[in-house]
Amino acid sequence: MAVITINSSDAGPKALASTRAAVVRSFRRGDRAFRLVTFTAALSVLIILCGVMLSLLFGAWPALRTFGFGFFIHATWNPVKDVFGALAAIYGTLVTSVLAMLLAVPVSFGIAVFLTELCPWWLRRPIGIAVELLAGIPSIIYGIWGLFVFLPFVQSYIQPFLINLFAPVPVLNVLFAGPPYGIGTFSAAFILAIMVVPFITAVTRDVFETVPAVLKEAAYGIGATRLEVVRRVVVPYTRTGLVGGVMLGLGRALGETMAVTFVIGNAHAISSSLLAPGTTISAVIANEFNEATDPMYISSLIALGLILFFITFVVLAISRLLLMRIEKAEAK
Amino acid sequence: MNRSLRTRRQLSSLVMMTLSVGATLFGLGFLAMILGTLIFEGLAGLKLSIFTQMTPPPGSKGGLLNAIAGSLVMTTGGVVIGAPIGMLAGIYMAEYGHGTRFTIIVRFINDILLSAPSIIIGLFVYEIYVAEVHHFSGVAGIIALAIMVVPVVVRTTEDMLLLVPGTLKEAAAAMGLPRSIFIRRIAMRAARAGLVTGVLLAVARVSGETAPLLFTALSNQFWSWNINSPIANLPMVIFNFALSPYKDWQQLAWTGALLITCAVLALSITARVLSAQGNRK
């Protein structure tokens, strides 16, 4: 297309000008067409999102119309009687994710501090790369490990230990009560935590690295300890990015399906004990969707999907806005 | 007094830094343990028959050939459809619409799609395709995977094209080259390593995805090239076999998991090496 031979030996200046005009015209046409094609592709990203939202709304509508607001506040999930409430699944989703974050955030921050402040230079790149590669491991791997290795171990050692340990403590003996099933909210949260650690660590390390060396050197120069540099200089400087990274991890944890489905126990119940089996929105959908034949059952499952989509959308949007702010500050 | 304050500060710093090292050992230790178990359990079942035989009925021997082939077909299909769309979108955002409000919105939405729960994509494809044609099929799986591929490729394409030096663009414009030819002949060539990286990362991302295939491609116990019917695939076979009570099936699930992990790691490492080479030039 770019190679245009103009045979100028016998063409006069007039003919040359007209060929040139034709070439310019074809260029312009090609450019316009290409621009249109790329624009359509970019638009398709928006169309996918709108399509997801609309199709979920459309599919969820029968259930939402039948159960109304009660769908969100009732925990009954009875496919036989066609009565559905999402509360148990919403509760399980939030509890497992929040617990997972409570475990994962301190560990990830610890690793990020180690990588940016303490680690010898020759080790930084290998560990950093390892963390990034681990973030790409499919979640089903965590699920199968949880099922075959983690659950038996937790059931025979960790849970009995926790139950005995907290038995005399007033509030905690309710949270850690009951027989050690192995499966349950606690195990699911733990697996989720292991899974999101690489995500949060990677983002945290990146934002920690945006701190100008001068600031840290100045703090060390007036005699600050490492802890003080991290707490008074690094963290305040990167606060927005840190929250963004944590929210990104939370978004992952909320929507995670495979790692949770194997170990949560799939019980539609809200239990006061963290060791009892529970369920999450994604686990319910993964387990029951193919068995659901009744239209109301299917619609209720799609309504669950809509709720999950809404929650993750809000969390991810906040995360992106915060991370965008840090990128902008860095560009300045 | 002054001295004790200093000791206290140093002590607390020492304690926190020790905790930080502890967190690193704890976190990386767990991840290493997972990989270790995976390799140990997976290698135990890794035989030639894995690649030559079909998934067996419970209690007999077999392999994963149909699942591997199905995964390859669907991943290829998803990437072949998703990558061009993502690349074209990335081109628009980096070249034509750079800095416009439309691009900013698309980038924002794209970043959200990038980490949106994959099971939602599965539901979406079920609604728009499976429910309409009334049967699960490889085609539905391919559509779902293609939707997962798009955001990854959009992101890397835009980033990589923005790295192409502005002087190249100015030189092309000075010679009277239109934008479309500049993009296709110059910018995309300059950013080739980066673009390939993006596609590889997308392949890595979708090859282990299970959730979007649950209600789209389903799975199949037998050999099938027919993408209009349910088709076997590694993630679904791992899911079904791991949850089964049969020892043979569980062993196959471990081996399948090892295969997927190796494939994903190989792809991401290749992507890394490529982009490192691209940066050095």
HADDOCK unambig.tbl for C-alpha pairs under 7 A between the chains (distance, minus, plus):
assign (segid A and resid 27 and name CA) (segid B and resid 178 and name CA) 6.24 0.50 0.50
assign (segid A and resid 31 and name CA) (segid B and resid 178 and name CA) 6.50 0.50 0.50
assign (segid A and resid 31 and name CA) (segid B and resid 179 and name CA) 6.37 0.50 0.50
assign (segid A and resid 31 and name CA) (segid B and resid 180 and name CA) 5.03 0.50 0.50
assign (segid A and resid 34 and name CA) (segid B and resid 180 and name CA) 6.18 0.50 0.50
assign (segid A and resid 38 and name CA) (segid B and resid 88 and name CA) 4.68 0.50 0.50
assign (segid A and resid 38 and name CA) (segid B and resid 89 and name CA) 5.33 0.50 0.50
assign (segid A and resid 38 and name CA) (segid B and resid 91 and name CA) 6.54 0.50 0.50
assign (segid A and resid 38 and name CA) (segid B and resid 92 and name CA) 5.14 0.50 0.50
assign (segid A and resid 39 and name CA) (segid B and resid 89 and name CA) 6.55 0.50 0.50
assign (segid A and resid 39 and name CA) (segid B and resid 92 and name CA) 5.80 0.50 0.50
assign (segid A and resid 41 and name CA) (segid B and resid 85 and name CA) 5.42 0.50 0.50
assign (segid A and resid 41 and name CA) (segid B and resid 86 and name CA) 6.98 0.50 0.50
assign (segid A and resid 41 and name CA) (segid B and resid 88 and name CA) 5.75 0.50 0.50
assign (segid A and resid 41 and name CA) (segid B and resid 89 and name CA) 4.61 0.50 0.50
assign (segid A and resid 42 and name CA) (segid B and resid 89 and name CA) 3.95 0.50 0.50
assign (segid A and resid 42 and name CA) (segid B and resid 92 and name CA) 6.64 0.50 0.50
assign (segid A and resid 42 and name CA) (segid B and resid 106 and name CA) 6.97 0.50 0.50
assign (segid A and resid 45 and name CA) (segid B and resid 106 and name CA) 6.73 0.50 0.50
assign (segid A and resid 45 and name CA) (segid B and resid 110 and name CA) 6.50 0.50 0.50
assign (segid A and resid 46 and name CA) (segid B and resid 106 and name CA) 6.44 0.50 0.50
assign (segid A and resid 46 and name CA) (segid B and resid 109 and name CA) 6.84 0.50 0.50
assign (segid A and resid 52 and name CA) (segid B and resid 124 and name CA) 5.62 0.50 0.50
assign (segid A and resid 55 and name CA) (segid B and resid 124 and name CA) 6.48 0.50 0.50
assign (segid A and resid 55 and name CA) (segid B and resid 127 and name CA) 6.67 0.50 0.50
assign (segid A and resid 56 and name CA) (segid B and resid 124 and name CA) 6.87 0.50 0.50
assign (segid A and resid 107 and name CA) (segid B and resid 23 and name CA) 4.92 0.50 0.50
assign (segid A and resid 107 and name CA) (segid B and resid 27 and name CA) 6.56 0.50 0.50
assign (segid A and resid 110 and name CA) (segid B and resid 20 and name CA) 4.15 0.50 0.50
assign (segid A and resid 110 and name CA) (segid B and resid 21 and name CA) 6.98 0.50 0.50
assign (segid A and resid 110 and name CA) (segid B and resid 23 and name CA) 5.33 0.50 0.50
assign (segid A and resid 110 and name CA) (segid B and resid 24 and name CA) 6.44 0.50 0.50
assign (segid A and resid 111 and name CA) (segid B and resid 20 and name CA) 6.15 0.50 0.50
assign (segid A and resid 111 and name CA) (segid B and resid 23 and name CA) 5.95 0.50 0.50
assign (segid A and resid 111 and name CA) (segid B and resid 24 and name CA) 4.63 0.50 0.50
assign (segid A and resid 113 and name CA) (segid B and resid 20 and name CA) 6.63 0.50 0.50
assign (segid A and resid 114 and name CA) (segid B and resid 20 and name CA) 5.82 0.50 0.50
assign (segid A and resid 114 and name CA) (segid B and resid 21 and name CA) 6.08 0.50 0.50
assign (segid A and resid 133 and name CA) (segid B and resid 265 and name CA) 6.84 0.50 0.50
assign (segid A and resid 133 and name CA) (segid B and resid 268 and name CA) 6.95 0.50 0.50
assign (segid A and resid 136 and name CA) (segid B and resid 205 and name CA) 6.93 0.50 0.50
assign (segid A and resid 137 and name CA) (segid B and resid 261 and name CA) 6.42 0.50 0.50
assign (segid A and resid 137 and name CA) (segid B and resid 264 and name CA) 6.91 0.50 0.50
assign (segid A and resid 138 and name CA) (segid B and resid 208 and name CA) 5.04 0.50 0.50
assign (segid A and resid 138 and name CA) (segid B and resid 209 and name CA) 6.53 0.50 0.50
assign (segid A and resid 141 and name CA) (segid B and resid 257 and name CA) 6.20 0.50 0.50
assign (segid A and resid 144 and name CA) (segid B and resid 242 and name CA) 6.78 0.50 0.50
assign (segid A and resid 145 and name CA) (segid B and resid 34 and name CA) 6.55 0.50 0.50
assign (segid A and resid 225 and name CA) (segid B and resid 10 and name CA) 6.32 0.50 0.50
assign (segid A and resid 225 and name CA) (segid B and resid 13 and name CA) 6.23 0.50 0.50
assign (segid A and resid 226 and name CA) (segid B and resid 13 and name CA) 6.00 0.50 0.50
assign (segid A and resid 227 and name CA) (segid B and resid 13 and name CA) 4.61 0.50 0.50
assign (segid A and resid 227 and name CA) (segid B and resid 16 and name CA) 6.68 0.50 0.50
assign (segid A and resid 252 and name CA) (segid B and resid 115 and name CA) 6.57 0.50 0.50
assign (segid A and resid 255 and name CA) (segid B and resid 117 and name CA) 4.54 0.50 0.50
assign (segid A and resid 256 and name CA) (segid B and resid 117 and name CA) 6.42 0.50 0.50
assign (segid A and resid 257 and name CA) (segid B and resid 119 and name CA) 6.96 0.50 0.50
assign (segid A and resid 257 and name CA) (segid B and resid 211 and name CA) 6.55 0.50 0.50
assign (segid A and resid 258 and name CA) (segid B and resid 211 and name CA) 6.76 0.50 0.50
assign (segid A and resid 282 and name CA) (segid B and resid 119 and name CA) 6.94 0.50 0.50
assign (segid A and resid 286 and name CA) (segid B and resid 214 and name CA) 6.95 0.50 0.50
assign (segid A and resid 290 and name CA) (segid B and resid 215 and name CA) 6.64 0.50 0.50
assign (segid A and resid 305 and name CA) (segid B and resid 120 and name CA) 6.27 0.50 0.50
assign (segid A and resid 309 and name CA) (segid B and resid 120 and name CA) 6.96 0.50 0.50
assign (segid A and resid 312 and name CA) (segid B and resid 116 and name CA) 6.88 0.50 0.50
assign (segid A and resid 313 and name CA) (segid B and resid 112 and name CA) 6.95 0.50 0.50
assign (segid A and resid 316 and name CA) (segid B and resid 112 and name CA) 5.98 0.50 0.50
assign (segid A and resid 317 and name CA) (segid B and resid 112 and name CA) 6.64 0.50 0.50
